[in-house]
Amino acid sequence: MKTNSIETKSFAFAIRIVRLYHYLCNEKQESVLSKQLLRSGTSIGALIRDTKHAKTKAEFIHKTNMVEKDIYETIYWLELLNETGYLAQDHFESLHSDANDIIDQIAAMVKAPQLNTRRAAVSAS
């Protein structure tokens, strides 16, 4: 696995989310919002790994769209935790930046199959 691959980044992001979850539960006594964050933030990497097993381009695009959905949900929970004082601004900004990096990489992954599908459709016409 490359050191800066999307799989590596999403796994490292999941580790940060797990650690944040433990911190929020143990130090801040917050478990409702943090559980939502844990679910969405850790599923990103699992879904990214699942994209490798897509049988068709359409399935690949569908799976990467699911990843995007979970990233945006994770960002929502991070914003809510930040605005309610459970998450410090510097930690929020760092996690938000990591999430945006993953979004950018996912967007690039999705564009390539969509462009290839469009090109094939145009060529067939």
BELJODA-V731651 format. One record per pair of residues at least 4 apart in sequence whose ideal C-beta (glycine too) atoms are under 6 Angstrom apart, sorted by the first residue. I is the first residue (numbers start at 0). J is the second residue. Records with the same first field share a line. If there is no record, write none. Layout:
I: J ; J
//
This chain:
0: 4 ; 6 ; 7
5: 9 ; 47 ; 104
6: 47
8: 101
9: 43 ; 44 ; 47 ; 101
10: 44
12: 97
13: 41 ; 44
16: 40 ; 41
20: 33 ; 37
21: 25
22: 26
23: 27 ; 29 ; 33 ; 85
24: 30 ; 33
27: 85
29: 33 ; 85
30: 34
32: 80
35: 76
36: 40 ; 76
37: 41
39: 69 ; 72 ; 73
40: 73
42: 46 ; 69
43: 66 ; 69 ; 70
46: 65 ; 66
47: 66
49: 62
50: 59 ; 62 ; 63
53: 58 ; 59 ; 62
54: 58
56: 112 ; 116
59: 112
60: 109 ; 112
63: 105 ; 108 ; 109
66: 105
67: 105
70: 98 ; 101 ; 102
74: 98
77: 91 ; 94
80: 85 ; 86
81: 86 ; 91
86: 90 ; 91
91: 95
110: 114
//
